[in-house]
Amino acid sequence: MTDQLILEATPLNAVDRCDRCGAQAFVRAVLLSGGELLFCGHHAKEYAVGLKPLVAHIQDETEKLAQAPIN
């Protein structure tokens, strides 16, 4: 029997940066291998097809891009 650690997804925030370009990350791709990649909305779309066979879960928070900023 294999024990698996299941982590609760934490919301992405301004400190989380895209692994490709350094912009604010809005997508977390949890890899089947156990690692994770963070992407801005642009790069998440660009790499979506190639990532599908490699990911266990995708946390997509791109809806935050359409929200009005809090003053």
MOPAC internal coordinates of N, CA, C and O (Angstrom, degrees):
PM7 1SCF
backbone

  N    0.0000 0     0.00 0     0.00 0    0    0    0
  C    1.4503 1     0.00 0     0.00 0    1    0    0
  C    1.5304 1   108.77 1     0.00 0    2    1    0
  O    1.2310 1   120.39 1   -41.83 1    3    2    1
  N    1.3116 1   116.86 1   138.17 1    3    2    1
  C    1.4548 1   122.49 1  -179.71 1    5    3    2
  C    1.5171 1   109.20 1  -105.80 1    6    5    3
  O    1.2310 1   120.79 1   -51.86 1    7    6    5
  N    1.3252 1   116.09 1   128.14 1    7    6    5
  C    1.4602 1   120.66 1   175.87 1    9    7    6
  C    1.5127 1   108.42 1   -86.29 1   10    9    7
  O    1.2310 1   121.11 1   -45.66 1   11   10    9
  N    1.3398 1   115.47 1   134.34 1   11   10    9
  C    1.4569 1   120.11 1   177.97 1   13   11   10
  C    1.5090 1   108.84 1  -119.85 1   14   13   11
  O    1.2310 1   120.77 1   -42.80 1   15   14   13
  N    1.3032 1   116.13 1   137.20 1   15   14   13
  C    1.4502 1   122.00 1   174.61 1   17   15   14
  C    1.5206 1   107.46 1   -94.51 1   18   17   15
  O    1.2310 1   120.60 1   -59.23 1   19   18   17
  N    1.3145 1   116.46 1   120.77 1   19   18   17
  C    1.4570 1   121.01 1   179.22 1   21   19   18
  C    1.5135 1   107.69 1  -105.95 1   22   21   19
  O    1.2310 1   120.85 1   -62.79 1   23   22   21
  N    1.3126 1   115.98 1   117.21 1   23   22   21
  C    1.4512 1   121.68 1  -179.18 1   25   23   22
  C    1.5144 1   109.99 1   -95.88 1   26   25   23
  O    1.2310 1   121.12 1   -40.30 1   27   26   25
  N    1.3132 1   115.46 1   139.70 1   27   26   25
  C    1.4536 1   120.23 1   175.49 1   29   27   26
  C    1.5209 1   108.44 1   -75.30 1   30   29   27
  O    1.2310 1   120.31 1   -46.96 1   31   30   29
  N    1.3072 1   117.02 1   133.04 1   31   30   29
  C    1.4653 1   120.95 1  -178.90 1   33   31   30
  C    1.5203 1   109.53 1   -68.10 1   34   33   31
  O    1.2310 1   120.55 1   -53.13 1   35   34   33
  N    1.3116 1   116.55 1   126.87 1   35   34   33
  C    1.4546 1   120.88 1   175.81 1   37   35   34
  C    1.5198 1   108.47 1   -95.36 1   38   37   35
  O    1.2310 1   120.12 1   -36.00 1   39   38   37
  N    1.3164 1   117.38 1   144.00 1   39   38   37
  C    1.4649 1   119.39 1   179.82 1   41   39   38
  C    1.5282 1   111.17 1   -60.52 1   42   41   39
  O    1.2310 1   121.03 1   -35.04 1   43   42   41
  N    1.3035 1   115.63 1   144.96 1   43   42   41
  C    1.4643 1   120.84 1   175.55 1   45   43   42
  C    1.5225 1   108.51 1   -76.77 1   46   45   43
  O    1.2310 1   120.56 1   -31.72 1   47   46   45
  N    1.3238 1   116.53 1   148.28 1   47   46   45
  C    1.4625 1   119.66 1   179.21 1   49   47   46
  C    1.5322 1   109.70 1  -136.70 1   50   49   47
  O    1.2310 1   120.31 1     6.02 1   51   50   49
  N    1.3106 1   117.02 1  -173.98 1   51   50   49
  C    1.4696 1   121.95 1  -174.41 1   53   51   50
  C    1.5249 1   113.35 1   -64.66 1   54   53   51
  O    1.2310 1   119.77 1   161.26 1   55   54   53
  N    1.3132 1   118.04 1   -18.74 1   55   54   53
  C    1.4650 1   121.52 1   178.88 1   57   55   54
  C    1.5259 1   110.95 1   -77.48 1   58   57   55
  O    1.2310 1   119.92 1   153.15 1   59   58   57
  N    1.3278 1   117.76 1   -26.85 1   59   58   57
  C    1.4668 1   122.23 1  -179.96 1   61   59   58
  C    1.5246 1   109.27 1   -74.46 1   62   61   59
  O    1.2310 1   120.85 1   -53.83 1   63   62   61
  N    1.3279 1   115.99 1   126.17 1   63   62   61
  C    1.4620 1   121.22 1  -174.34 1   65   63   62
  C    1.5188 1   111.43 1  -120.34 1   66   65   63
  O    1.2310 1   120.83 1   -31.49 1   67   66   65
  N    1.3192 1   116.01 1   148.51 1   67   66   65
  C    1.4650 1   123.06 1   178.10 1   69   67   66
  C    1.5268 1   109.65 1   -61.98 1   70   69   67
  O    1.2310 1   120.80 1   -49.70 1   71   70   69
  N    1.3341 1   116.07 1   130.30 1   71   70   69
  C    1.4607 1   120.52 1   178.89 1   73   71   70
  C    1.5269 1   112.45 1   -69.03 1   74   73   71
  O    1.2310 1   119.65 1   164.82 1   75   74   73
  N    1.2991 1   118.28 1   -15.18 1   75   74   73
  C    1.4668 1   121.57 1  -178.48 1   77   75   74
  C    1.5209 1   112.38 1   -92.65 1   78   77   75
  O    1.2310 1   120.48 1   134.86 1   79   78   77
  N    1.3628 1   116.69 1   -45.14 1   79   78   77
  C    1.4684 1   118.20 1  -172.70 1   81   79   78
  C    1.5321 1   114.37 1  -126.71 1   82   81   79
  O    1.2310 1   119.49 1   169.61 1   83   82   81
  N    1.3096 1   118.58 1   -10.39 1   83   82   81
  C    1.4540 1   120.96 1   178.72 1   85   83   82
  C    1.5190 1   115.29 1    88.93 1   86   85   83
  O    1.2310 1   119.56 1   179.01 1   87   86   85
  N    1.3343 1   118.45 1    -0.99 1   87   86   85
  C    1.4639 1   121.14 1   176.36 1   89   87   86
  C    1.5336 1   108.96 1   -71.46 1   90   89   87
  O    1.2310 1   120.27 1   -10.47 1   91   90   89
  N    1.3294 1   117.10 1   169.53 1   91   90   89
  C    1.4582 1   120.23 1   179.09 1   93   91   90
  C    1.5281 1   109.84 1   -60.50 1   94   93   91
  O    1.2310 1   121.01 1   -46.70 1   95   94   93
  N    1.3265 1   115.68 1   133.30 1   95   94   93
  C    1.4661 1   121.16 1  -178.70 1   97   95   94
  C    1.5237 1   110.41 1   -85.74 1   98   97   95
  O    1.2310 1   121.11 1   -43.28 1   99   98   97
  N    1.3281 1   115.47 1   136.72 1   99   98   97
  C    1.4570 1   122.22 1   175.81 1  101   99   98
  C    1.5222 1   111.67 1  -123.62 1  102  101   99
  O    1.2310 1   120.23 1   179.67 1  103  102  101
  N    1.3295 1   117.16 1    -0.33 1  103  102  101
  C    1.4711 1   121.74 1  -179.98 1  105  103  102
  C    1.5272 1   108.71 1  -135.92 1  106  105  103
  O    1.2310 1   121.19 1   -48.56 1  107  106  105
  N    1.3421 1   115.33 1   131.44 1  107  106  105
  C    1.4715 1   122.10 1   174.75 1  109  107  106
  C    1.5169 1   107.14 1  -115.24 1  110  109  107
  O    1.2310 1   120.28 1   -55.99 1  111  110  109
  N    1.3221 1   117.08 1   124.01 1  111  110  109
  C    1.4628 1   122.58 1   176.08 1  113  111  110
  C    1.5271 1   107.69 1  -106.99 1  114  113  111
  O    1.2310 1   120.64 1   -67.46 1  115  114  113
  N    1.3399 1   116.38 1   112.54 1  115  114  113
  C    1.4664 1   121.23 1   178.18 1  117  115  114
  C    1.5241 1   106.74 1   -89.46 1  118  117  115
  O    1.2310 1   120.91 1   -62.29 1  119  118  117
  N    1.3106 1   115.86 1   117.71 1  119  118  117
  C    1.4580 1   121.69 1  -174.16 1  121  119  118
  C    1.5230 1   112.05 1   -80.25 1  122  121  119
  O    1.2310 1   120.53 1   -28.31 1  123  122  121
  N    1.3240 1   116.59 1   151.69 1  123  122  121
  C    1.4594 1   122.03 1   175.56 1  125  123  122
  C    1.5235 1   110.98 1   -59.43 1  126  125  123
  O    1.2310 1   120.19 1   150.82 1  127  126  125
  N    1.3120 1   117.24 1   -29.18 1  127  126  125
  C    1.4632 1   122.57 1  -179.94 1  129  127  126
  C    1.5191 1   112.76 1   -75.38 1  130  129  127
  O    1.2310 1   120.52 1   170.59 1  131  130  129
  N    1.3385 1   116.61 1    -9.41 1  131  130  129
  C    1.4511 1   120.78 1   177.19 1  133  131  130
  C    1.5061 1   115.44 1   108.37 1  134  133  131
  O    1.2310 1   119.37 1   164.24 1  135  134  133
  N    1.3096 1   118.80 1   -15.76 1  135  134  133
  C    1.4562 1   121.85 1   178.95 1  137  135  134
  C    1.5164 1   111.31 1   -84.28 1  138  137  135
  O    1.2310 1   120.99 1     5.39 1  139  138  137
  N    1.2965 1   115.71 1  -174.61 1  139  138  137
  C    1.4592 1   120.27 1   176.02 1  141  139  138
  C    1.5164 1   109.82 1  -145.38 1  142  141  139
  O    1.2310 1   121.36 1   -26.79 1  143  142  141
  N    1.3162 1   115.01 1   153.21 1  143  142  141
  C    1.4551 1   122.58 1   175.43 1  145  143  142
  C    1.5179 1   107.65 1  -125.24 1  146  145  143
  O    1.2310 1   120.52 1   -37.39 1  147  146  145
  N    1.3233 1   116.61 1   142.61 1  147  146  145
  C    1.4564 1   122.10 1   177.32 1  149  147  146
  C    1.5181 1   108.83 1  -113.35 1  150  149  147
  O    1.2310 1   120.87 1   -40.87 1  151  150  149
  N    1.3368 1   115.95 1   139.13 1  151  150  149
  C    1.4620 1   120.58 1  -178.46 1  153  151  150
  C    1.5158 1   111.45 1  -137.32 1  154  153  151
  O    1.2310 1   120.82 1   -32.31 1  155  154  153
  N    1.3274 1   116.04 1   147.69 1  155  154  153
  C    1.4605 1   121.57 1   166.91 1  157  155  154
  C    1.5292 1   106.53 1   -71.80 1  158  157  155
  O    1.2310 1   119.94 1    -9.99 1  159  158  157
  N    1.3044 1   117.71 1   170.01 1  159  158  157
  C    1.4596 1   120.49 1  -179.61 1  161  159  158
  C    1.5174 1   113.01 1   -59.15 1  162  161  159
  O    1.2310 1   120.27 1   139.23 1  163  162  161
  N    1.3325 1   117.10 1   -40.77 1  163  162  161
  C    1.4619 1   122.10 1  -178.97 1  165  163  162
  C    1.5311 1   111.37 1   -61.60 1  166  165  163
  O    1.2310 1   120.23 1   129.00 1  167  166  165
  N    1.3168 1   117.16 1   -51.00 1  167  166  165
  C    1.4633 1   119.96 1  -176.86 1  169  167  166
  C    1.5281 1   112.17 1   -74.06 1  170  169  167
  O    1.2310 1   119.76 1   152.99 1  171  170  169
  N    1.3208 1   118.06 1   -27.01 1  171  170  169
  C    1.4638 1   120.12 1   174.58 1  173  171  170
  C    1.5310 1   109.83 1   -61.70 1  174  173  171
  O    1.2310 1   120.71 1   136.58 1  175  174  173
  N    1.3356 1   116.25 1   -43.42 1  175  174  173
  C    1.4689 1   120.17 1   178.01 1  177  175  174
  C    1.5244 1   110.76 1   -66.20 1  178  177  175
  O    1.2310 1   120.67 1   138.01 1  179  178  177
  N    1.3273 1   116.33 1   -41.99 1  179  178  177
  C    1.4653 1   121.00 1  -177.26 1  181  179  178
  C    1.5366 1   112.00 1   -61.72 1  182  181  179
  O    1.2310 1   120.26 1   141.09 1  183  182  181
  N    1.3257 1   117.11 1   -38.91 1  183  182  181
  C    1.4658 1   121.02 1  -174.85 1  185  183  182
  C    1.5261 1   114.15 1  -102.21 1  186  185  183
  O    1.2310 1   119.26 1  -176.53 1  187  186  185
  N    1.3283 1   119.02 1     3.47 1  187  186  185
  C    1.4662 1   122.55 1  -174.08 1  189  187  186
  C    1.5254 1   113.21 1   -54.83 1  190  189  187
  O    1.2310 1   119.53 1   131.74 1  191  190  189
  N    1.3048 1   118.50 1   -48.26 1  191  190  189
  C    1.4666 1   121.72 1  -176.64 1  193  191  190
  C    1.5246 1   111.11 1   -64.10 1  194  193  191
  O    1.2310 1   120.08 1   135.78 1  195  194  193
  N    1.3073 1   117.46 1   -44.22 1  195  194  193
  C    1.4561 1   121.30 1  -179.36 1  197  195  194
  C    1.5233 1   113.61 1   -69.74 1  198  197  195
  O    1.2310 1   120.52 1   152.63 1  199  198  197
  N    1.3310 1   116.60 1   -27.37 1  199  198  197
  C    1.4628 1   120.35 1  -178.98 1  201  199  198
  C    1.5249 1   113.64 1   -79.58 1  202  201  199
  O    1.2310 1   120.04 1   151.77 1  203  202  201
  N    1.3298 1   117.53 1   -28.23 1  203  202  201
  C    1.4681 1   120.91 1  -173.26 1  205  203  202
  C    1.5323 1   114.65 1   -47.91 1  206  205  203
  O    1.2310 1   118.29 1   134.26 1  207  206  205
  N    1.3166 1   120.86 1   -45.74 1  207  206  205
  C    1.4671 1   119.17 1  -179.14 1  209  207  206
  C    1.5345 1   113.48 1   -74.06 1  210  209  207
  O    1.2310 1   119.85 1   170.18 1  211  210  209
  N    1.3323 1   117.89 1    -9.82 1  211  210  209
  C    1.4610 1   121.69 1  -174.60 1  213  211  210
  C    1.5247 1   114.31 1  -104.21 1  214  213  211
  O    1.2310 1   119.97 1   169.88 1  215  214  213
  N    1.3303 1   117.67 1   -10.12 1  215  214  213
  C    1.4641 1   119.85 1  -172.14 1  217  215  214
  C    1.5199 1   113.04 1  -107.48 1  218  217  215
  O    1.2310 1   121.74 1   -33.24 1  219  218  217
  N    1.3340 1   114.27 1   146.76 1  219  218  217
  C    1.4519 1   121.89 1   174.54 1  221  219  218
  C    1.5253 1   109.85 1   -91.39 1  222  221  219
  O    1.2310 1   120.85 1   147.46 1  223  222  221
  N    1.3347 1   115.99 1   -32.54 1  223  222  221
  C    1.4671 1   121.05 1  -176.62 1  225  223  222
  C    1.5257 1   109.23 1  -157.02 1  226  225  223
  O    1.2310 1   120.96 1   -36.95 1  227  226  225
  N    1.3294 1   115.76 1   143.05 1  227  226  225
  C    1.4622 1   120.97 1   173.96 1  229  227  226
  C    1.5156 1   108.26 1  -120.57 1  230  229  227
  O    1.2310 1   120.99 1   -57.11 1  231  230  229
  N    1.3199 1   115.71 1   122.89 1  231  230  229
  C    1.4652 1   122.03 1   176.67 1  233  231  230
  C    1.5199 1   106.46 1   -99.42 1  234  233  231
  O    1.2310 1   120.55 1   -72.19 1  235  234  233
  N    1.3147 1   116.56 1   107.81 1  235  234  233
  C    1.4625 1   121.87 1  -174.91 1  237  235  234
  C    1.5197 1   109.54 1  -108.15 1  238  237  235
  O    1.2310 1   120.49 1   -66.56 1  239  238  237
  N    1.3137 1   116.66 1   113.44 1  239  238  237
  C    1.4607 1   122.48 1   178.84 1  241  239  238
  C    1.5336 1   111.11 1  -115.94 1  242  241  239
  O    1.2310 1   120.48 1  -152.75 1  243  242  241
  N    1.3251 1   116.70 1    27.25 1  243  242  241
  C    1.4685 1   120.03 1  -178.42 1  245  243  242
  C    1.5251 1   112.41 1   -65.92 1  246  245  243
  O    1.2310 1   119.60 1   165.79 1  247  246  245
  N    1.3359 1   118.37 1   -14.21 1  247  246  245
  C    1.4650 1   119.83 1   176.92 1  249  247  246
  C    1.5283 1   110.60 1   -63.24 1  250  249  247
  O    1.2310 1   119.91 1   157.96 1  251  250  249
  N    1.3299 1   117.78 1   -22.04 1  251  250  249
  C    1.4657 1   121.71 1   177.31 1  253  251  250
  C    1.5280 1   111.62 1   -63.45 1  254  253  251
  O    1.2310 1   120.30 1   155.86 1  255  254  253
  N    1.3278 1   117.04 1   -24.14 1  255  254  253
  C    1.4657 1   120.73 1  -179.69 1  257  255  254
  C    1.5234 1   111.89 1   -66.35 1  258  257  255
  O    1.2310 1   119.79 1   153.79 1  259  258  257
  N    1.3221 1   118.00 1   -26.21 1  259  258  257
  C    1.4578 1   122.23 1  -177.36 1  261  259  258
  C    1.5283 1   111.85 1   -91.29 1  262  261  259
  O    1.2310 1   119.36 1   171.88 1  263  262  261
  N    1.3211 1   118.83 1    -8.12 1  263  262  261
  C    1.4525 1   122.21 1  -178.84 1  265  263  262
  C    1.5159 1   110.74 1   -79.44 1  266  265  263
  O    1.2310 1   121.40 1   -33.41 1  267  266  265
  N    1.3315 1   114.93 1   146.59 1  267  266  265
  C    1.4616 1   120.36 1   176.51 1  269  267  266
  C    1.5265 1   108.64 1   -71.73 1  270  269  267
  O    1.2310 1   119.98 1   -37.45 1  271  270  269
  N    1.3331 1   117.65 1   142.55 1  271  270  269
  C    1.4703 1   119.87 1   178.44 1  273  271  270
  C    1.5163 1   111.17 1   -65.93 1  274  273  271
  O    1.2310 1   120.98 1   -29.57 1  275  274  273
  N    1.3270 1   115.73 1   150.43 1  275  274  273
  C    1.4660 1   121.77 1   177.94 1  277  275  274
  C    1.5168 1   107.58 1   -87.84 1  278  277  275
  O    1.2310 1   120.19 1   -52.26 1  279  278  277
  N    1.3160 1   117.24 1   127.74 1  279  278  277
  C    1.4752 1   121.75 1  -179.92 1  281  279  278
  C    1.4968 1   110.75 1   -97.56 1  282  281  279
  O    1.2310 1   120.10 1   180.00 1  283  282  281

